[in-house]
């Protein structure tokens, strides 16, 4: 049985949705914060938690799994060197989500996702 990569469909075809989420997870790990809609934020949180867990395991196999999902080699390096060390004693909950209210243009609920310090 294959694992589902995404819980919500986010009104997009599968390929578009997965590529968008991969890009957002990469951006979140790179800049350590991301402003997006609440629905996307929940999915990005899920994937980011899994990526940090891979980083904490630290084997070559886990590095290759992370590199297959993330879109930048520098972010993979940061994940396995900096972030894995930062969260080595933390059993989970590496991200935090703040609700920001609604977006002016389309009244979409917005959220800020950031890595816990």
C-alpha positions in Angstrom: 0.0 0.0 0.0 1.4 3.4 -0.9 1.4 6.3 1.5 -0.6 9.3 0.7 1.6 12.3 0.2 -1.1 14.9 0.7 -4.3 14.8 2.8 -6.3 17.5 1.1 -6.7 18.0 -2.6 -6.6 21.9 -2.4 -8.6 22.1 -5.7 -5.6 21.2 -7.8 -4.6 18.2 -9.9 -2.3 15.8 -8.1 0.9 16.7 -9.9 0.4 20.4 -9.4 -0.5 20.0 -5.8 2.5 17.9 -4.9 4.9 20.1 -6.7 3.4 23.2 -5.0 3.7 21.6 -1.6 7.3 20.5 -2.2 8.2 24.1 -3.2 6.4 25.5 -0.1 8.2 23.0 2.3 11.5 23.9 0.7 10.8 27.6 1.2 9.7 27.0 4.8 12.9 25.1 5.6 15.0 27.7 3.9 13.5 30.9 5.4 12.0 29.3 8.5 8.6 31.0 8.1 5.9 31.0 5.4 2.7 33.0 4.9 0.0 31.1 3.0 -3.7 30.1 3.3 -4.7 28.0 6.3 -5.5 24.8 4.2 -2.1 24.9 2.5 -0.4 25.7 5.8 -1.8 22.6 7.4 -0.5 20.4 4.6 2.9 22.2 4.6 3.2 21.6 8.3 2.5 17.9 7.9 5.2 17.5 5.2 7.7 19.7 7.0 7.4 17.7 10.2 8.2 14.5 8.2 11.2 16.1 6.6 12.7 17.2 9.9 12.2 13.7 11.3 14.1 12.4 8.3 16.8 14.9 9.0 17.1 13.7 12.6 17.6 10.1 11.5 20.5 11.3 9.4 21.4 8.2 7.4 22.3 8.3 3.7 18.9 6.6 2.9 17.0 9.3 4.8 19.1 12.0 3.1 18.2 10.6 -0.3 14.5 10.5 0.6 14.6 14.1 1.7 16.5 15.1 -1.4 13.8 13.5 -3.5 11.2 15.7 -1.9 13.0 19.0 -1.4 13.9 21.2 -4.4 17.2 22.6 -3.3 20.4 20.8 -2.3 21.4 23.7 0.1 18.1 23.2 2.0 18.8 19.4 2.3 22.2 20.3 3.7 20.6 22.8 6.2 18.0 20.2 7.2 20.6 17.5 8.0 23.2 19.8 9.6 21.5 22.7 11.3 17.9 21.7 11.8 18.6 18.1 12.9 21.0 19.4 15.6 18.5 22.0 16.7 15.6 19.5 17.2 17.6 16.4 18.3 16.0 16.5 21.8 12.5 17.4 20.6 10.2 14.5 20.0 8.0 16.4 17.5 6.1 19.7 17.0 8.8 21.4 15.0 6.4 24.0 13.5 4.0 26.5 14.8 1.0 28.0 12.9 -0.5 31.4 13.6 -3.9 32.4 12.1 -3.6 35.9 10.5 -7.2 36.6 9.5 -8.6 36.9 6.0 -6.9 38.0 2.8 -8.4 41.2 1.3 -8.8 40.0 -2.3 -10.8 36.8 -1.8 -11.4 36.6 2.0 -9.2 33.4 2.2 -8.2 32.5 5.8 -4.4 33.2 6.0 -1.8 31.7 8.3 1.9 32.0 9.2 3.8 28.8 9.6 7.2 29.0 11.2 9.8 26.7 12.7 10.0 26.6 16.5 13.2 28.1 17.8 
